[in-house]
Amino acid sequence: MKKILVIYTGGTIGMARQGSDGALVPVEFEKLYALIPELQELPAEIHFQSWEKPIDSTEMTPDHWVRLAHQIFENYAFFDGFVVLHGSDTMAFTASALSFMLRHLKKPVILTGSQLPINIIRTDGKENLLTSIEIAMLSDEKGDPLVREVCIYFEYKLYRGNRTYKHSSESFKAYKSPNYPLLGEAGLEIKIYRQNLLPSSDSPVQLSTAYESNILNISLFPGINFQWMRSALENAHHLKALILLTYGAGNAPKNPELKSLLKMMNDRKIPVINISQCKAGSVAMGKYEVSHWLLDYDVISGYDMTREAAITKAMCTLPIAKDITEFKKLFQSPLAGELTIK
């Protein structure tokens, strides 16, 4: 019988209305367990671990990612799969971070949650949790776990975790993965699209939790004051990386102040990463004149990575890269299926 560990970190799935204003606050998971009697019918040995103080996912920090990665790693030998209950607002960040902190997985780590609390009649949380556990139980012909990567399961769809983003705060279909196909779907049967799964690695599972959070993410917009932006960054003495959310296929205006800013980043050996504001498609520096000039300043293409993957990958890559050249090589290499190089 498969052994599955469910880790409850907090989030809407485990919230209840309290107080005169009816605000949603996290509750103890033991109370949730009583609301899902179907868990006892699953042919698996299910164990639960709840964080002592469950949090809203907006409070999630890199230190929490480290804690969660350690929790999974320390239990890795004792369970066949892991389901993490997490708030939906930052779930894609956590899934991306875990994919870089837990390398060469041979078992599934599935994050899920809900848009409505589990004690609400119309909740999506019950199905999300039950099916996530069922997916974590799946085996291949050899009896090994079928899914061997960090995923997000939400509203009948299984996504690669570092390829997703939250696109709706109201719909049950809260997530999308425009640059990578689904890993699976749940209907009358659970279908796993094996050709889309991350290939298994021969290397042992590796825990790497060092991170560098002194990075900045700036989204361009028409009329942005590059002079102010450059002046502000001149005093950002601890800055380790800059992520620019650019237009279209990685385009940016040939503004003299922006050029001055990029030269300053170059002189300080601070990597500048180009991620498109578009949710679908890829950065293709050089395709247009308004992106070709960025190559002169050694701007690093993030290809088709999500913003969430780019931020967490930069955080996890900076501590292990000995210089900016190695950082660029690592950042532009697929470490956990997070990018496609075209």
C-alpha positions as CSV (number, residue, x, y, z in Angstrom):
1,M,0.0,0.0,0.0
2,K,1.3,3.4,-1.0
3,K,2.2,5.9,1.8
4,I,1.4,9.5,1.1
5,L,2.3,12.5,3.2
6,V,0.0,15.5,3.2
7,I,1.6,18.7,4.4
8,Y,-0.7,21.5,5.4
9,T,0.9,25.0,5.2
10,G,-2.3,27.0,5.2
11,G,-4.4,28.7,2.5
12,T,-8.0,29.0,1.6
13,I,-8.6,25.3,1.6
14,G,-8.1,25.3,5.4
15,M,-9.8,28.6,6.3
16,A,-13.0,29.4,8.1
17,R,-14.9,32.6,8.7
18,Q,-14.4,34.0,12.1
19,G,-15.3,37.2,14.0
20,S,-18.0,39.7,13.4
21,D,-16.7,40.7,10.0
22,G,-16.5,37.1,8.7
23,A,-12.8,37.3,7.7
24,L,-11.2,34.1,6.5
25,V,-8.5,32.8,8.9
26,P,-6.5,29.5,8.9
27,V,-7.8,26.8,11.1
28,E,-6.2,23.6,12.4
29,F,-6.1,20.8,9.9
30,E,-7.6,18.2,12.3
31,K,-10.9,20.0,11.8
32,L,-10.6,19.7,8.0
33,Y,-9.9,16.0,8.2
34,A,-13.3,15.4,9.7
35,L,-14.9,17.2,6.7
36,I,-13.4,14.7,4.2
37,P,-14.5,11.2,5.2
38,E,-13.7,10.0,1.6
39,L,-10.0,10.1,2.6
40,Q,-10.6,6.9,4.6
41,E,-11.7,5.1,1.4
42,L,-8.5,5.7,-0.6
43,P,-6.3,2.6,-0.8
44,A,-3.3,4.3,0.7
45,E,-1.8,5.0,4.0
46,I,-2.2,8.7,4.4
47,H,-0.3,10.7,7.0
48,F,-0.7,14.4,7.8
49,Q,1.7,17.0,9.0
50,S,0.4,20.5,9.7
51,W,2.6,23.5,10.3
52,E,2.2,24.7,13.8
53,K,1.0,28.1,12.6
54,P,-0.6,27.7,9.2
55,I,-0.2,30.9,7.1
56,D,-2.0,32.7,4.3
57,S,0.1,32.2,1.2
58,T,0.6,36.0,0.9
59,E,2.9,35.6,4.0
60,M,5.0,33.0,2.3
61,T,8.8,33.8,2.2
62,P,11.9,32.0,0.9
63,D,12.5,30.8,4.5
64,H,9.2,29.0,4.3
65,W,10.2,27.4,1.0
66,V,13.4,26.2,2.7
67,R,11.4,24.8,5.6
68,L,9.0,23.0,3.2
69,A,11.9,21.6,1.1
70,H,13.6,20.3,4.3
71,Q,10.3,18.8,5.5
72,I,9.9,16.9,2.2
73,F,13.5,15.8,2.1
74,E,13.6,14.6,5.7
75,N,10.5,12.4,5.0
76,Y,11.5,11.4,1.4
77,A,12.7,7.9,2.3
78,F,9.5,7.1,4.2
79,F,6.8,8.0,1.7
80,D,5.9,7.3,-1.9
81,G,4.5,10.8,-2.6
82,F,3.8,14.2,-1.2
83,V,0.8,16.5,-1.3
84,V,1.2,20.1,-0.1
85,L,-1.8,22.1,0.8
86,H,-1.0,25.7,0.0
87,G,-2.7,29.0,-0.6
88,S,-3.3,29.8,-4.2
89,D,-1.9,33.3,-4.4
90,T,1.8,32.3,-4.2
91,M,1.5,28.6,-5.0
92,A,3.3,29.0,-8.4
93,F,6.2,30.7,-6.6
94,T,6.5,27.9,-4.1
95,A,6.1,25.2,-6.7
96,S,8.9,26.8,-8.8
97,A,11.2,27.2,-5.8
98,L,10.7,23.6,-4.7
99,S,11.6,22.4,-8.2
100,F,15.0,24.1,-7.9
101,M,15.5,23.2,-4.2
102,L,14.6,19.5,-4.6
103,R,16.5,18.3,-7.7
104,H,16.3,14.9,-9.4
105,L,13.1,13.9,-7.7
106,K,11.9,10.2,-8.1
107,K,8.6,10.9,-6.4
108,P,5.7,13.3,-6.9
109,V,5.4,16.6,-5.0
110,I,1.9,17.9,-5.7
111,L,0.8,21.3,-4.6
112,T,-2.9,22.0,-4.4
113,G,-5.4,24.2,-2.6
114,S,-8.8,25.8,-3.3
115,Q,-10.7,28.9,-4.1
116,L,-13.3,28.2,-1.5
117,P,-12.8,26.9,2.0
118,I,-13.3,23.2,2.4
119,N,-16.3,23.7,4.8
120,I,-18.2,25.5,2.1
121,I,-20.8,23.4,0.3
122,R,-19.5,24.4,-3.2
123,T,-15.8,24.0,-2.3
124,D,-13.4,22.9,-4.9
125,G,-11.0,21.9,-2.2
126,K,-12.3,18.4,-1.6
127,E,-11.8,17.3,-5.2
128,N,-8.5,19.0,-5.5
129,L,-7.1,17.2,-2.4
130,L,-8.6,13.7,-3.1
131,T,-7.4,13.7,-6.7
132,S,-3.9,15.1,-5.8
133,I,-3.5,12.1,-3.4
134,E,-4.7,9.7,-6.1
135,I,-2.2,11.1,-8.6
136,A,0.6,10.8,-6.0
137,M,-0.4,7.1,-5.6
138,L,0.0,6.3,-9.3
139,S,2.7,3.9,-10.4
140,D,4.3,2.8,-13.6
141,E,4.7,-0.7,-14.9
142,K,7.7,-1.3,-12.6
143,G,5.8,-0.1,-9.5
144,D,7.8,3.1,-9.3
145,P,6.0,6.5,-8.9
146,L,4.6,7.6,-12.3
147,V,5.0,11.3,-11.7
148,R,8.4,12.4,-10.5
149,E,8.4,16.2,-10.3
150,V,6.9,19.2,-8.6
151,C,3.4,19.8,-9.9
152,I,0.3,21.9,-9.3
153,Y,-3.1,20.2,-9.4
154,F,-6.1,22.4,-9.7
155,E,-9.6,22.0,-11.1
156,Y,-9.1,18.7,-12.9
157,K,-5.7,19.6,-14.4
158,L,-2.2,18.6,-13.5
159,Y,0.5,21.2,-14.4
160,R,4.3,21.3,-14.1
161,G,4.7,23.6,-11.1
162,N,7.4,25.9,-12.5
163,R,5.4,26.5,-15.7
164,T,2.2,27.8,-14.1
165,Y,0.9,31.2,-13.0
166,K,-2.3,32.2,-11.2
167,H,-4.5,34.0,-13.7
168,S,-7.9,34.3,-11.9
169,S,-8.8,35.2,-8.3
170,E,-12.5,34.2,-8.9
171,S,-12.6,31.2,-11.2
172,F,-12.1,27.6,-10.0
173,K,-9.8,27.4,-13.1
174,A,-7.3,29.5,-11.3
175,Y,-4.1,28.4,-13.1
176,K,-2.7,28.4,-16.6
177,S,0.4,27.0,-18.3
178,P,0.5,28.6,-21.7
179,N,4.1,27.6,-22.6
180,Y,4.0,23.9,-21.6
181,P,1.3,21.3,-22.1
182,L,-0.7,19.6,-19.3
183,L,0.9,16.7,-17.4
184,G,-2.5,15.2,-16.9
185,E,-6.3,15.6,-16.5
186,A,-8.9,14.1,-14.3
187,G,-12.3,13.1,-15.6
188,L,-14.0,9.8,-15.3
189,E,-10.4,8.5,-15.3
190,I,-7.1,10.2,-14.4
191,K,-5.1,10.5,-17.6
192,I,-1.3,11.2,-17.3
193,Y,0.4,12.4,-20.5
194,R,3.7,10.6,-20.0
195,Q,5.3,12.3,-23.0
196,N,5.1,15.6,-21.1
197,L,6.5,14.4,-17.8
198,L,10.0,15.3,-16.7
199,P,12.5,12.5,-17.7
200,S,13.7,10.6,-14.7
201,S,17.3,11.3,-13.6
202,D,19.8,8.7,-12.5
203,S,21.2,11.1,-9.9
204,P,20.1,10.9,-6.3
205,V,17.6,13.4,-5.0
206,Q,19.4,16.6,-4.0
207,L,18.5,19.2,-1.5
208,S,19.8,22.7,-2.2
209,T,18.2,25.4,-0.1
210,A,20.7,28.3,-0.4
211,Y,19.0,31.4,-1.8
212,E,19.7,35.0,-2.5
213,S,16.7,37.3,-2.2
214,N,18.4,40.6,-3.0
215,I,16.9,40.8,-6.5
216,L,14.5,43.2,-8.1
217,N,11.7,42.7,-10.5
218,I,10.7,45.7,-12.6
219,S,7.9,45.8,-15.2
220,L,8.3,48.3,-18.0
221,F,5.4,50.6,-19.0
222,P,5.1,53.5,-21.5
223,G,6.4,56.6,-19.7
224,I,8.4,54.8,-17.1
225,N,11.0,57.2,-15.6
226,F,14.3,55.5,-16.4
227,Q,16.3,58.3,-14.9
228,W,14.6,57.8,-11.5
229,M,15.0,54.1,-11.9
230,R,18.7,54.4,-12.6
231,S,19.2,56.8,-9.6
232,A,17.3,54.4,-7.3
233,L,19.4,51.4,-8.4
234,E,22.6,53.3,-8.0
235,N,22.0,53.2,-4.2
236,A,20.9,49.6,-4.2
237,H,24.2,48.4,-3.0
238,H,23.1,44.9,-2.1
239,L,21.3,44.2,-5.4
240,K,22.4,40.8,-6.9
241,A,20.1,40.5,-10.0
242,L,17.6,42.6,-11.9
243,I,14.7,41.1,-13.7
244,L,13.1,43.3,-16.4
245,L,9.6,42.4,-17.6
246,T,9.7,43.7,-21.1
247,Y,7.2,44.0,-24.0
248,G,6.4,41.3,-26.5
249,A,9.3,39.1,-27.5
250,G,11.6,40.8,-25.1
251,N,11.5,44.3,-26.4
252,A,12.5,47.5,-24.6
253,P,12.8,51.2,-25.7
254,K,16.3,52.4,-26.7
255,N,16.2,55.0,-24.0
256,P,19.5,56.6,-23.1
257,E,18.8,56.4,-19.4
258,L,17.9,52.7,-19.8
259,K,21.2,52.2,-21.6
260,S,23.0,54.0,-18.8
261,L,21.3,51.8,-16.3
262,L,22.3,48.6,-18.1
263,K,25.8,49.7,-18.5
264,M,25.9,50.4,-14.7
265,M,24.6,46.8,-14.1
266,N,27.3,45.5,-16.4
267,D,30.0,47.4,-14.6
268,R,28.8,46.1,-11.2
269,K,28.6,42.5,-12.6
270,I,24.9,42.3,-11.8
271,P,23.0,40.0,-14.1
272,V,20.0,41.6,-15.9
273,I,17.3,39.1,-17.0
274,N,14.8,39.6,-19.8
275,I,11.3,38.1,-19.2
276,S,8.3,39.0,-21.3
277,Q,5.2,40.5,-19.9
278,C,3.3,38.3,-22.2
279,K,2.1,35.1,-20.6
280,A,2.4,33.0,-23.7
281,G,5.4,33.0,-26.0
282,S,9.1,33.5,-25.5
283,V,11.8,36.2,-25.3
284,A,13.6,36.3,-28.7
285,M,16.2,39.0,-28.3
286,G,17.4,40.1,-31.8
287,K,14.1,39.3,-33.5
288,Y,13.3,43.1,-33.5
289,E,15.6,46.0,-33.5
290,V,14.1,47.1,-30.1
291,S,15.5,43.9,-28.5
292,H,18.7,43.4,-30.5
293,W,20.4,46.3,-28.7
294,L,19.9,44.6,-25.4
295,L,22.5,42.0,-26.4
296,D,25.2,44.7,-26.4
297,Y,24.6,45.0,-22.6
298,D,24.8,41.2,-22.0
299,V,21.1,41.1,-21.0
300,I,20.2,37.4,-20.3
301,S,17.2,35.9,-22.1
302,G,14.8,34.1,-19.9
303,Y,13.2,32.5,-22.9
304,D,9.7,31.3,-22.1
305,M,10.0,31.1,-18.3
306,T,7.2,32.5,-16.1
307,R,7.9,35.4,-13.9
308,E,7.5,33.1,-10.9
309,A,10.1,30.6,-12.3
310,A,12.5,33.4,-13.2
311,I,12.4,35.0,-9.8
312,T,12.9,31.7,-7.9
313,K,15.5,30.4,-10.3
314,A,17.5,33.5,-9.9
315,M,17.3,33.3,-6.1
316,C,18.4,29.6,-6.1
317,T,21.1,30.0,-8.8
318,L,23.0,33.1,-7.5
319,P,24.5,31.3,-4.4
320,I,25.9,28.5,-6.5
321,A,27.3,30.5,-9.4
322,K,30.9,31.6,-8.9
323,D,30.5,34.5,-11.4
324,I,28.1,36.1,-13.8
325,T,29.3,33.9,-16.7
326,E,28.4,30.7,-14.8
327,F,25.1,32.3,-13.6
328,K,24.1,33.0,-17.2
329,K,25.0,29.4,-18.2
330,L,23.0,27.9,-15.4
331,F,20.1,30.3,-15.8
332,Q,19.7,29.6,-19.5
333,S,19.9,25.8,-18.9
334,P,16.7,23.9,-18.1
335,L,17.3,22.6,-14.6
336,A,13.8,21.3,-13.8
337,G,11.9,21.6,-17.1
338,E,11.2,25.3,-16.5
339,L,12.2,26.6,-19.9
340,T,12.3,25.7,-23.6
341,I,15.2,26.9,-25.7
342,K,14.2,27.7,-29.3
